[in-house]
């Protein structure tokens, strides 16, 4: 990705795409958020995808913000909450932190009591798979998750 693909001075921004062929929309504007990001944000997103692929494979333990490359870039660890402007997850969900992403389901299942929630592991696995897919959906068009 080069500098001309970056959105202004912020690390990430949402753009609206128009459907030039109409695509059954009568030529109306179709909101389709693609998140434009700088190279550091793209690298952090790819690192987060790798982390969640590892969680799915059982080779990485989720440690929340402690081992999330996007959080390392956008989470205000010192006395703050939520996330800083430019986080592609927050840009997509419109919510702070990972609220509204599959991570919320993962965290809820992870925090549940295994005795009270016998399907806990399966719920965590499903949410981890969904998180991988969600993060991949944040990549700019044509960008590989590798």
Secondary structure per residue as TSV (DSSP state, phi and psi in degrees):
chain	resnum	aa	ss	phi	psi
A	1	X	-	360.0	137.3
A	2	X	-	-109.3	174.3
A	3	X	G	-59.5	-32.1
A	4	X	G	-70.5	-16.3
A	5	X	G	-88.2	-5.5
A	6	X	S	-80.4	148.0
A	7	X	-	-94.6	98.5
A	8	X	T	57.8	-143.6
A	9	X	T	-99.1	-6.8
A	10	X	S	-85.4	150.2
A	11	X	S	-64.1	-29.0
A	12	X	E	-146.9	147.0
A	13	X	E	-148.2	159.4
A	14	X	E	-106.9	134.5
A	15	X	E	-117.4	156.2
A	16	X	E	-103.5	135.6
A	17	X	E	-106.2	147.3
A	18	X	E	-102.4	146.3
A	19	X	-	-93.9	97.5
A	20	X	T	-65.5	-28.3
A	21	X	T	-87.8	-4.8
A	22	X	-	90.5	-43.4
A	23	X	T	45.2	39.9
A	24	X	T	80.7	6.4
A	25	X	S	-105.1	4.1
A	26	X	T	70.3	22.1
A	27	X	T	78.6	8.0
A	28	X	-	-72.5	159.4
A	29	X	E	-66.9	128.8
A	30	X	E	-109.2	112.8
A	31	X	E	-64.3	120.7
A	32	X	E	-141.2	92.2
A	33	X	E	-71.3	120.0
A	34	X	E	-111.4	135.3
A	35	X	E	-98.3	117.9
A	36	X	E	-88.8	137.5
A	37	X	E	-146.4	157.7
A	38	X	-	-79.8	173.7
A	39	X	H	-61.6	-37.9
A	40	X	H	-67.2	-39.2
A	41	X	H	-68.0	-41.7
A	42	X	H	-60.3	-43.3
A	43	X	H	-63.6	-40.9
A	44	X	H	-65.4	-39.5
A	45	X	H	-63.1	-45.4
A	46	X	H	-63.6	-36.5
A	47	X	H	-64.9	-37.8
A	48	X	H	-69.1	-37.4
A	49	X	H	-61.5	-45.0
A	50	X	H	-61.7	-42.0
A	51	X	H	-57.9	-49.8
A	52	X	H	-70.7	-29.5
A	53	X	H	-63.9	-38.4
A	54	X	H	-66.1	-38.5
A	55	X	H	-61.9	-45.4
A	56	X	H	-60.6	-42.7
A	57	X	H	-75.5	-13.9
A	58	X	T	84.3	13.7
A	59	X	S	-101.0	-8.1
A	60	X	S	-132.5	134.5
A	61	X	-	-92.0	134.3
A	62	X	-	-73.0	126.4
A	63	X	-	-120.3	30.3
A	64	X	G	59.4	-133.0
A	65	X	G	-67.4	-18.1
A	66	X	G	-70.3	-23.8
A	67	X	G	-132.6	36.0
A	68	X	-	-112.4	115.4
A	69	X	H	-59.9	-36.0
A	70	X	H	-66.4	-40.7
A	71	X	H	-64.6	-37.3
A	72	X	H	-60.3	-31.4
A	73	X	H	-86.9	-34.7
A	74	X	H	-121.2	-8.8
A	75	X	-	-92.3	125.4
A	76	X	-	-79.5	92.2
A	77	X	T	-67.0	-27.4
A	78	X	T	-93.2	90.1
A	79	X	T	75.2	6.3
A	80	X	-	-107.1	172.0
A	81	X	-	-135.3	166.1
A	82	X	S	76.2	-143.5
A	83	X	-	-148.1	161.8
A	84	X	-	-79.7	155.2
A	85	X	T	-57.8	137.6
A	86	X	T	111.1	-10.6
A	87	X	-	-68.8	124.1
A	88	X	H	-64.8	-28.5
A	89	X	H	-66.5	-48.7
A	90	X	H	-65.1	-35.9
A	91	X	H	-62.3	-38.4
A	92	X	H	-76.1	-44.5
A	93	X	H	-84.0	-23.3
A	94	X	S	74.9	13.0
A	95	X	S	-126.3	160.8
A	96	X	S	-76.3	149.2
A	97	X	T	62.1	-140.5
A	98	X	T	-101.7	11.9
A	99	X	T	-59.9	136.2
A	100	X	T	89.0	-4.3
A	101	X	S	-105.2	167.4
A	102	X	H	-59.1	-18.0
A	103	X	H	-59.2	-33.8
A	104	X	H	-57.1	-43.6
A	105	X	H	-67.1	-39.2
A	106	X	H	-62.2	-48.7
A	107	X	H	-62.4	-41.5
A	108	X	H	-62.0	-45.3
A	109	X	H	-66.3	-40.9
A	110	X	H	-62.8	-37.8
A	111	X	H	-79.9	-11.7
A	112	X	S	-74.0	155.2
A	113	X	-	-75.6	122.1
A	114	X	T	-57.3	-30.9
A	115	X	T	-73.8	-32.5
A	116	X	T	-87.5	-17.5
A	117	X	-	-130.4	82.0
A	118	X	T	-65.0	-19.6
A	119	X	T	-93.3	15.4
A	120	X	H	-53.9	-49.9
A	121	X	H	-61.2	-43.8
A	122	X	H	-64.8	-38.6
A	123	X	H	-64.9	-42.1
A	124	X	H	-63.9	-42.8
A	125	X	H	-63.7	-44.3
A	126	X	H	-63.7	-42.5
A	127	X	H	-67.5	-36.5
A	128	X	H	-65.1	-42.2
A	129	X	H	-62.2	-42.6
A	130	X	H	-64.7	-35.3
A	131	X	H	-65.7	-41.0
A	132	X	H	-58.9	-49.9
A	133	X	H	-61.4	-41.6
A	134	X	H	-61.4	-48.2
A	135	X	H	-63.5	-40.0
A	136	X	H	-61.3	-35.4
A	137	X	H	-66.4	-16.0
A	138	X	T	-84.3	-14.2
A	139	X	S	-64.0	145.0
A	140	X	-	-60.9	150.9
A	141	X	T	-52.9	132.3
A	142	X	T	84.2	-4.6
A	143	X	-	-87.9	133.2
A	144	X	-	-83.5	149.1
A	145	X	-	-84.0	-3.1
A	146	X	-	-81.0	360.0
